[in-house]
Structure formats: C-alpha cells, structure tokens
C-alpha cells in the first residue's frame, strides 16, 4: 500500500512543475504585456510554502518511522528537482528580450 504523504508529495511536485512550466510558456508566448506577474509571484510563494511543508513532513515521518523510507527519499528527490528547474526558468525570464519592460 502506498504511503499517502509520499503520494501527496509526488502529486504536489508534479503539479508545481506543470503549473510553473505553463506560466513560463504563457509568458514566453505572449510577452510581459499579457502575463500577470502578480499571479506568477503568488504561485511561486505558494509553491515554496506548500513544497517546504510537505518536504519537512516527509523527512520527519521518515526519521520516526522506517517504513517506506526508500519511497520517501525518492519523493524528496523529486521535490528537490524543481529547484534547478525553477532557477533555469528564472534565468530564461531574466534573459528574455523583453526584460527591459519588466522594471
């Protein structure tokens, strides 16, 4: 049987990736005039909070209960993969040709 906390962490990591990628694609396709940056910043803040809480909960659960330990570490790795991806997305936004309009 699958651990619910691990499953939730995997789903949240995947949703964070999909929503972040969709926001980036929307920004790159339509440009800064049509992209509500407040929405993107709100998503980033919410994603950081939710992913951090889940990550800490999974690590804490793994420390106290040794069941599903490998699955929990895989879930944490999946969640941590979103960090370099988001840094790449940030770099793409900063170097996008319309960067002068953002300020």
N, C-alpha and C positions, 0 to 999 in steps of 0.2 A: 504494500500500500504506500502511496506517495505521501510525503510529508506536506501538509497544507502550507506551511510557512515557506518551504522551498519552492513549491509550485507558485505561490503568490509572488515571490521574488523573481522568478523566471518570467512570469507574465508582465510584471511591472517593468523589468529591464527591457523586455521586447517592446512594450508599449512606449516606453521612453525613447527608444531608438526610432521607432516608426513615426511617432509624433514629431520628434526633433528633425528627422530627415524630411518629413513633409513640410515643416515650417521653412527649412533651408531651401527646399526645391521651390516653394512658393515665392520666397524672397528672390532667389536667383532668376526665376522665370519672369516675375512681374516687376522686379526692382523695388527700391525703397519707397517709392511713392504709394504703392498699394499694399505694402506689408505693414501691418500694425505691430511695431516693435514692442509696444507695451505688452501685447499678447505673448510674444516670444520671451520677453523677460519674465513675465509671470509664470510661463511654463517652466523656464529654467529654474526659477526659485522653487516652485512646487516640486519639480523633479528631484532637485537636490535634497529637499526635506524628506520626501517620501522614500527615495532610494537610500538615504542615510539611515533613517529609522529602521527600514527593513534589513539593511546590511548589518546594523548593530544587533538587531533581534536575532538574525540567523546566526551570527557569530556567538552571541550569548547562549543561544539554545544549543549550539554545537559544543560549547565548552562544558555545559552542565549535563547534557545527555549525549552519549556517544553513538546513539542510533542515527542512521542516515548521515554520518559525518562526511563521507566522500561526496554525497549528493549536495550537501550544504556548501562544501568548498567549491564545487563546480558552479553552484548558483552564485556564490560570491564572486567567482572569477568572471562569470557572465555579466554581473552587475558592474564590475570594475572595468570591463571592456568599453563601457560607454564613456569613460573619462577621456581616453585618447581620441575617440571618435568626435566627442564634443569639442576638444581642442582643435582638431582638424577643421571642423565646421566653423569655429570662431576665426581661424586663420583664413578660411575661404571668404568669410564675410568682410574681414578687415582688408583683404587684398582685392576685393571685388571692385570693378571700375567705378562704381557709384559711391565709393567710400566717402568722398568729399561731401555728399549730400546728407550723410548721417549726422554730422556735427552741426 
